[in-house]
């Protein structure tokens, strides 16, 4: 404790909710409703609104507090309205990438929209890589694969980079 400058114990408080941002596409709201989500936490609504305004942001909240919706909603909104737009998600581990891809796919299936989400990591078979480069609107990878498998071959990823609108660094503290 010699290096601790301050210590504060914050008592628990009830969750605070907010309406969906007015700019949020009704298809997203309907998809969330189908998943049992009828409102957002205030930090989610604030984050979505900031992202939709074009602001860069970092969301720091406790585990299982809904951070994923803070970035998925504005990105899905963009992809719904601009099919040429691209997003890049970086996760520190393959397991986390797989979990998040499954959650995202479930939300997209409720959207009933053809948004193409692809995972590109060291386990991606060579014969699938060209189609992933062509088709992925939302690419999920990790920093190692970005460094070793994507950036050295950036000309093959021209569609992604030319149309990249969003970059998500999940678990930022690990980097």
C-alpha positions as CSV (number, residue, x, y, z in Angstrom):
1,X,0.0,0.0,0.0
2,X,3.0,2.3,0.1
3,X,2.4,3.4,-3.5
4,X,-1.4,3.9,-3.1
5,X,-2.2,7.6,-3.3
6,X,-5.9,7.3,-2.6
7,X,-8.4,4.6,-1.7
8,X,-12.2,5.0,-2.0
9,X,-14.9,2.5,-1.4
10,X,-17.9,3.1,-3.7
11,X,-21.1,1.6,-2.4
12,X,-23.3,-0.3,-4.8
13,X,-26.1,1.6,-6.5
14,X,-29.1,0.6,-8.6
15,X,-28.6,0.4,-12.3
16,X,-29.4,3.5,-14.4
17,X,-31.2,3.1,-17.7
18,X,-31.7,5.3,-20.7
19,X,-33.9,5.2,-23.8
20,X,-32.3,4.0,-27.1
21,X,-30.6,6.9,-28.9
22,X,-33.0,8.6,-31.3
23,X,-30.5,8.2,-34.2
24,X,-30.3,4.4,-33.7
25,X,-31.9,2.4,-36.5
26,X,-35.2,0.9,-35.7
27,X,-34.0,-2.5,-37.0
28,X,-31.3,-2.5,-34.3
29,X,-33.9,-1.6,-31.6
30,X,-36.2,-4.4,-32.8
31,X,-33.3,-6.9,-32.8
32,X,-32.4,-5.9,-29.2
33,X,-36.0,-6.2,-28.2
34,X,-36.2,-9.7,-29.6
35,X,-33.2,-10.5,-27.4
36,X,-35.0,-9.2,-24.3
37,X,-33.2,-5.8,-24.2
38,X,-35.8,-3.0,-23.9
39,X,-33.5,-0.2,-22.8
40,X,-29.8,0.6,-22.5
41,X,-27.7,1.4,-19.4
42,X,-26.9,5.1,-19.4
43,X,-23.2,4.4,-20.2
44,X,-24.3,2.4,-23.2
45,X,-26.6,5.1,-24.5
46,X,-24.0,7.8,-23.9
47,X,-21.3,5.8,-25.7
48,X,-23.5,5.0,-28.7
49,X,-24.5,8.6,-29.1
50,X,-20.9,9.7,-28.9
51,X,-19.8,7.2,-31.4
52,X,-22.6,8.1,-33.8
53,X,-21.4,11.7,-33.6
54,X,-18.0,10.5,-34.8
55,X,-16.2,10.8,-31.4
56,X,-13.4,8.4,-30.4
57,X,-14.0,6.9,-27.1
58,X,-12.8,4.5,-24.4
59,X,-15.3,2.7,-22.3
60,X,-14.2,1.5,-18.9
61,X,-16.8,-0.2,-16.8
62,X,-16.9,-3.4,-14.7
63,X,-17.1,-6.9,-16.1
64,X,-20.3,-7.9,-17.8
65,X,-21.6,-4.3,-17.8
66,X,-22.5,-4.3,-21.5
67,X,-19.5,-2.6,-23.0
68,X,-19.9,-4.7,-26.2
69,X,-23.1,-3.0,-27.1
70,X,-21.3,0.4,-26.8
71,X,-19.4,-0.4,-30.0
72,X,-21.5,-3.0,-31.7
73,X,-24.6,-0.7,-32.0
74,X,-22.9,2.2,-33.8
75,X,-20.9,-0.1,-36.0
76,X,-23.9,-2.1,-37.0
77,X,-25.8,1.1,-37.7
78,X,-23.0,2.2,-40.0
79,X,-23.0,-1.2,-41.8
80,X,-26.7,-1.2,-42.2
81,X,-26.6,2.2,-43.9
82,X,-23.4,1.9,-45.8
83,X,-22.7,-1.7,-47.0
84,X,-19.3,-0.6,-48.3
85,X,-18.1,0.5,-44.8
86,X,-15.7,-1.8,-43.0
87,X,-14.9,-2.4,-39.3
88,X,-11.9,-4.1,-37.7
89,X,-12.2,-5.7,-34.2
90,X,-9.0,-6.6,-32.3
91,X,-9.3,-9.0,-29.4
92,X,-6.2,-10.2,-27.4
93,X,-7.2,-13.9,-27.5
94,X,-8.8,-16.3,-30.0
95,X,-11.2,-17.5,-27.3
96,X,-12.5,-14.0,-26.7
97,X,-12.7,-13.3,-30.4
98,X,-14.8,-16.5,-30.9
99,X,-17.1,-15.6,-27.9
100,X,-17.6,-12.0,-29.3
101,X,-18.2,-13.3,-32.8
102,X,-20.9,-15.6,-31.6
103,X,-22.6,-12.8,-29.6
104,X,-22.4,-10.5,-32.6
105,X,-23.8,-13.2,-35.0
106,X,-26.7,-13.8,-32.7
107,X,-27.5,-10.0,-32.7
108,X,-27.1,-9.9,-36.5
109,X,-29.4,-12.9,-37.0
110,X,-32.1,-11.0,-35.1
111,X,-31.4,-8.0,-37.5
112,X,-32.2,-10.3,-40.4
113,X,-29.6,-8.3,-42.4
114,X,-26.7,-9.8,-44.5
115,X,-23.8,-8.2,-42.6
116,X,-20.7,-10.3,-43.2
117,X,-18.7,-11.0,-40.0
118,X,-15.5,-13.0,-40.5
119,X,-12.7,-14.2,-38.1
120,X,-9.2,-14.1,-39.5
121,X,-6.6,-15.7,-37.2
122,X,-3.8,-18.2,-37.3
123,X,-6.3,-21.1,-37.5
124,X,-8.1,-19.7,-40.6
125,X,-7.5,-22.2,-43.4
126,X,-5.5,-20.8,-46.3
127,X,-8.2,-21.6,-48.8
128,X,-10.7,-19.4,-46.9
129,X,-8.5,-16.4,-46.6
130,X,-9.2,-14.8,-50.1
131,X,-13.0,-15.0,-49.6
132,X,-12.6,-13.4,-46.1
133,X,-10.6,-10.6,-47.6
134,X,-13.3,-10.0,-50.2
135,X,-16.4,-10.4,-48.1
136,X,-15.7,-9.3,-44.6
137,X,-17.6,-6.1,-43.6
138,X,-16.6,-6.7,-40.0
139,X,-13.2,-8.4,-39.6
140,X,-12.4,-10.0,-36.2
141,X,-8.7,-10.7,-35.6
142,X,-5.9,-10.2,-33.0
143,X,-2.9,-8.0,-32.8
144,X,-0.5,-10.7,-33.8
145,X,-2.4,-11.6,-36.9
146,X,-2.9,-8.0,-37.8
147,X,0.9,-7.6,-37.6
148,X,2.0,-10.8,-39.2
149,X,-0.9,-11.7,-41.6
150,X,-2.7,-8.5,-42.6
151,X,-0.4,-5.5,-42.6
152,X,2.5,-7.2,-44.6
153,X,-0.1,-8.1,-47.2
154,X,-2.0,-4.8,-47.1
155,X,-2.5,-4.6,-50.9
156,X,-4.6,-7.8,-50.6
157,X,-6.7,-6.0,-48.0
158,X,-7.3,-2.8,-50.0
159,X,-11.1,-3.2,-49.7
160,X,-10.9,-3.3,-46.0
161,X,-8.5,-0.4,-45.6
162,X,-10.1,1.8,-48.2
163,X,-13.4,1.6,-46.5
164,X,-12.4,1.2,-42.9
165,X,-14.7,3.3,-40.7
166,X,-14.3,1.7,-37.3
167,X,-11.5,0.1,-35.3
168,X,-12.2,-1.6,-31.9
169,X,-9.5,-2.5,-29.4
170,X,-11.2,-4.8,-26.9
171,X,-9.5,-5.4,-23.6
172,X,-7.4,-2.3,-24.2
173,X,-5.6,-2.7,-20.8
174,X,-3.9,-5.8,-22.2
175,X,-2.1,-3.9,-24.9
